[in-house]
Amino acid sequence: MRILLATDAWPPQVNGVVRTLAEVRRELAAMGHSVVVVHPGLFRSVPCPFYPEVRLALPLSRRIAAIIEAAAPHAIHIATEGPIGVAMRHWCLRHGREFTTAFHTRFAEYLAQRGVLPARVTYGLLRRFHAPSGGVMVASERVRSELAARGFHNLRAWGRGVDTTQFSPDCEGIPLSLPRPIFLSVGRVAPEKNLPAFLSLDLPGSKVVVGDGPQLATLRRQFPEAHFLGRRDHADLPALYAAADVLVFPSRTDTFGLVLLEALACGLPVAAYPVAGPLDIVGDSGAGVLDEDLRAAALAALQIPRARCRARALGFTWEASAREFVANLLPLPGMSHIAPRAAPPQRAA
């Protein structure tokens, strides 16, 4: 198949959505599919108000049309609800073309936390965005149930995976030279990640935070005893997981949480709240401890054998994720026979 993927999340952004799309694209290529990505780098862009490092594209309808015509896709998937997603959705509706979408991020909760819009208003906008979709892909059954209760329709499962070769217990840990046990948090340092819930815990040993974001300077001042390592390359993460004793995941709003799978694949047990994401990944596997008392969960997780964590992660593969993604796509009648033309020249961001 020739698949057109429209996304506002793409490198150099670093987040779970980007990683998911990149991994699935790689698996799709291995299966013989071709993927044309419509991303912010193809258009003029401006900084996102809350995350200046994230660029918001200013897509032109004529350029969107030219890209679609050049790609002659068999299926169109709109991964995000940003400017590119809106422009692609508009084109599809105008030309009567079916498409699928995905729900990756809880924007309603994020905007409500910042006092921008009440969650009910944002969910109303998101429900309207996804309403024409032939299939709204969601990462877990719990998110699917939550969205169904909010009036979303055509919900389809699309699981996630982990590279168990890259993320492995065989990786040599980085010598952090810190008092043990080491409690680690990995991800964006932003309000929606709820990091103060972790950093304020009375725990023995050391607390280590890996990641960058708008809350970094504030949390460094507020919690001087914690160790903030800043942003690290994705390739460095296995060694950090190997050096730690427990991954503490304080977020209550992630739809999945890829770092949980990466940590488990390295044999690192997880401590988290019993919410969507941790419940779907850890569940009752014994590879982590889920408790509303996050301190109790972190201390109890120290007793979990690392082999049990690795065994749990082996059940999640990117190949299975990619096959599920393809099964959810809707073929475009009348376009599948068109030979693709040369792509239009790319424009720098």
C-alpha positions in Angstrom: 0.0 0.0 0.0 0.9 3.7 -0.4 -0.1 5.3 2.9 -0.3 9.1 3.4 0.4 10.0 7.0 -0.4 13.5 8.1 1.1 14.6 11.4 2.0 17.7 13.3 4.4 15.6 15.5 7.6 14.8 13.7 11.4 15.1 14.3 13.1 17.2 15.7 10.3 16.9 18.2 10.9 14.3 20.9 7.8 12.6 22.3 5.9 9.4 22.4 3.8 10.3 19.3 6.9 10.9 17.2 8.5 7.7 18.4 5.4 5.7 17.7 5.0 7.0 14.2 8.7 6.5 13.4 8.7 2.9 14.6 5.5 2.0 12.8 6.8 3.6 9.6 9.9 1.5 9.8 7.9 -1.7 10.3 5.5 -0.7 7.4 8.6 -0.3 5.1 9.8 -3.8 6.2 6.4 -5.2 5.2 6.6 -3.6 1.7 4.4 -0.6 2.3 5.4 2.9 1.4 4.6 5.9 3.6 4.5 9.5 2.5 4.7 11.8 5.6 3.1 15.2 5.6 4.9 17.0 8.5 5.7 20.5 9.7 9.1 20.6 8.0 7.3 20.9 4.6 5.7 24.2 5.5 6.4 27.6 7.1 5.9 27.2 10.8 5.6 29.2 14.1 6.5 28.2 17.7 3.8 26.6 19.8 2.7 28.9 22.6 3.3 26.4 25.4 6.2 24.6 23.8 8.4 26.9 21.7 10.6 24.0 20.6 7.5 22.5 18.9 6.7 24.1 15.5 3.2 24.5 14.3 2.9 24.4 10.5 1.1 26.9 8.4 -0.1 24.5 5.7 -1.5 25.9 2.4 -4.5 24.1 0.9 -2.9 24.1 -2.6 0.3 22.5 -1.3 -1.6 19.9 0.7 -3.5 19.0 -2.5 -0.3 18.8 -4.5 1.2 16.4 -2.0 -1.8 14.2 -2.1 -2.0 14.2 -5.8 1.8 13.3 -6.1 1.5 10.5 -3.5 -1.7 8.9 -5.0 -2.2 7.1 -1.7 -4.2 4.0 -1.1 -5.1 5.2 2.4 -4.9 8.4 4.4 -4.2 8.5 8.1 -4.4 11.8 10.1 -2.3 11.2 13.3 -2.8 14.6 15.1 -5.4 17.3 15.6 -3.1 20.2 14.8 -2.9 22.5 11.7 -1.7 19.7 9.4 -4.4 17.4 10.6 -7.1 20.0 10.2 -5.9 20.9 6.7 -5.8 17.2 5.7 -9.2 16.6 7.2 -10.6 19.5 5.3 -9.2 18.2 2.0 -10.7 14.7 2.6 -14.1 16.0 3.5 -14.1 18.4 0.5 -13.2 15.6 -1.9 -15.3 12.9 -0.3 -12.3 10.7 0.7 -12.3 8.4 3.7 -9.6 8.7 6.3 -8.7 7.4 9.7 -7.5 9.4 12.7 -5.7 8.7 16.0 -6.2 9.9 19.6 -2.6 10.2 21.0 -2.8 13.1 23.5 -5.1 14.3 26.2 -5.2 17.9 25.1 -8.3 18.5 27.0 -6.6 17.8 30.4 -3.5 19.7 29.3 -5.3 22.9 28.4 -7.5 22.7 31.5 -4.4 22.5 33.7 -3.1 25.7 32.1 -6.5 27.4 32.5 -6.9 27.8 28.7 -10.2 25.9 28.2 -12.4 23.7 30.3 -11.9 20.0 29.5 -15.5 19.6 28.3 -15.1 22.4 25.7 -11.9 20.8 24.3 -13.4 17.4 24.3 -16.3 18.8 22.3 -13.8 20.2 19.7 -11.9 16.9 19.6 -15.2 14.9 19.2 -16.1 17.1 16.2 -12.7 16.7 14.7 -12.8 12.9 14.9 -16.5 12.5 14.0 -16.0 12.0 10.2 -13.2 9.6 10.7 -13.7 6.1 9.5 -11.7 4.8 12.4 -10.3 6.5 15.5 -7.2 4.6 16.6 -6.6 4.4 20.3 -3.7 2.9 22.2 -5.6 1.0 24.9 -8.9 -0.5 25.9 -9.2 1.9 28.8 -8.8 5.0 26.6 -11.3 3.5 24.2 -13.8 3.1 27.0 -13.2 6.7 28.2 -13.7 8.2 24.7 -16.8 6.1 24.1 -18.3 7.4 27.3 -17.6 11.0 25.9 -19.4 10.3 22.7 -16.6 9.3 20.3 -17.5 6.7 17.7 -15.6 4.3 15.3 -12.9 3.6 17.9 -10.3 1.0 16.9 -7.5 -0.6 18.9 -3.9 0.2 17.9 -1.4 -1.1 20.4 2.2 -0.1 20.9 5.5 -1.9 21.0 9.1 -1.7 22.1 12.4 -2.6 20.5 13.5 -5.4 22.8 16.9 -5.6 21.1 17.8 -2.0 21.8 16.1 -2.0 25.2 17.6 -5.1 26.9 18.9 -6.1 30.4 22.2 -6.9 28.7 22.9 -3.2 28.3 25.7 -1.8 30.6 24.4 0.9 32.9 25.8 4.4 33.2 27.8 4.8 36.4 25.7 7.5 38.1 27.7 7.4 41.4 24.6 8.3 43.4 23.3 6.8 46.7 21.0 3.8 46.0 18.3 3.0 45.4 17.9 5.1 42.3 14.4 6.1 41.4 14.2 7.3 37.8 11.7 9.4 35.8 12.0 9.8 32.1 9.9 12.1 29.9 9.0 15.7 29.2 9.5 18.0 32.2 6.0 19.6 31.8 3.0 20.2 34.1 1.0 17.3 32.6 3.6 14.8 33.6 2.9 15.5 37.3 6.6 15.3 38.3 6.1 17.1 41.7 4.1 14.0 42.8 7.4 12.0 42.4 9.9 14.6 43.5 8.1 15.4 46.8 8.1 11.7 47.9 10.1 10.8 51.0 12.3 8.1 49.4 15.7 6.6 50.3 18.6 6.9 47.9 18.4 9.3 44.9 15.8 10.7 42.5 16.9 11.2 38.9 14.9 13.0 36.2 15.8 12.6 32.5 14.1 15.0 30.1 13.7 18.6 29.1 10.7 20.9 29.0 9.1 24.1 30.2 9.0 23.1 33.9 12.7 22.2 34.2 14.1 25.4 35.7 11.2 25.7 38.2 11.6 22.1 39.4 15.3 22.4 39.7 14.8 25.3 42.1 12.0 23.6 44.0 13.7 20.2 44.4 17.5 20.9 44.7 18.1 17.5 46.1 16.9 15.7 42.9 19.3 15.1 40.0 18.2 16.6 36.7 20.1 15.1 33.8 18.3 17.1 31.1 17.5 15.8 27.6 19.3 12.6 26.5 19.3 10.9 23.2 17.0 8.0 22.8 20.0 5.7 22.3 21.2 6.7 25.8 18.1 5.5 27.6 18.8 1.8 27.9 22.0 2.5 29.9 20.0 4.9 32.2 17.3 2.3 32.7 20.0 -0.3 33.5 21.6 2.0 36.1 18.3 2.6 38.0 16.4 0.5 40.5 12.8 1.7 39.8 11.1 3.8 37.1 8.6 6.1 38.8 5.8 7.2 36.4 3.7 9.9 38.1 1.6 11.0 35.1 -2.1 10.6 35.3 -2.9 11.8 31.8 -0.7 9.8 29.3 -2.7 7.6 26.9 -0.1 4.9 27.0 3.5 5.7 28.2 6.2 4.2 26.0 8.8 4.8 28.6 7.1 2.1 30.7 7.7 -0.5 28.1 11.3 0.6 27.5 12.0 0.4 31.2 10.4 -3.1 31.5 12.3 -4.3 28.5 15.5 -3.4 30.3 14.4 -5.3 33.4 13.5 -2.1 35.3 10.3 -2.4 37.5 7.7 0.3 37.4 5.9 2.3 40.1 2.9 4.3 38.9 -0.7 5.3 39.6 -3.5 2.8 38.6 -4.5 4.8 35.6 -4.7 4.2 31.8 -1.3 3.4 30.5 0.2 1.7 33.5 -2.9 -0.4 33.9 -2.7 -1.5 30.3 1.1 -2.1 30.3 1.7 -3.5 33.8 -1.8 -4.6 34.8 -1.6 -7.6 37.1 1.7 -8.9 35.6 3.7 -8.3 38.7 6.2 -6.3 36.6 5.4 -3.2 38.6 3.3 -1.8 41.4 0.3 0.5 40.8 -1.0 2.3 43.8 -2.6 5.7 44.7 0.2 5.8 47.3 3.1 6.4 44.9 5.7 6.2 47.7 4.4 2.7 48.7 4.5 1.7 45.0 8.0 2.9 44.6 9.3 1.1 47.7 7.5 -2.2 46.8 8.8 -2.2 43.3 12.3 -2.5 44.6 11.5 -6.2 45.4 10.4 -7.1 41.8 12.8 -9.5 39.9 14.1 -7.8 36.8 13.5 -11.0 34.7 9.8 -10.6 35.4 9.8 -7.1 33.9 11.6 -8.3 30.8 9.1 -11.1 30.3 6.2 -8.7 30.4 7.8 -6.4 27.8 8.4 -9.2 25.3 4.6 -9.3 24.7 4.6 -5.9 23.0 6.2 -5.6 19.5 6.2 -2.9 16.9 5.5 -5.4 14.2 2.2 -6.3 15.8 1.5 -2.6 16.2 2.1 -2.0 12.5 -0.1 -4.9 11.4 -2.9 -3.5 13.6 -2.4 -0.1 12.1 -2.7 -1.4 8.5 -5.8 -3.5 9.4 -7.5 -0.3 10.7 -6.9 1.7 7.5 -9.6 2.5 4.9 -8.7 2.0 1.2 -9.5 5.0 -1.0 -11.6 3.9 -4.0 -10.6 5.5 -7.2 -7.0 6.4 -6.1 -5.4 2.9 -5.7 -4.8 2.5 -9.4 -3.0 5.9 -9.9 0.7 5.7 -10.3 2.5 8.2 -7.9 4.0 11.3 -9.5 7.2 13.0 -8.5 6.8 14.7 -5.1 6.7 18.5 -5.0 9.9 20.1 -3.8 10.2 20.3 0.0 10.3 23.6 1.8 12.3 24.1 5.0 10.6 24.9 8.2 
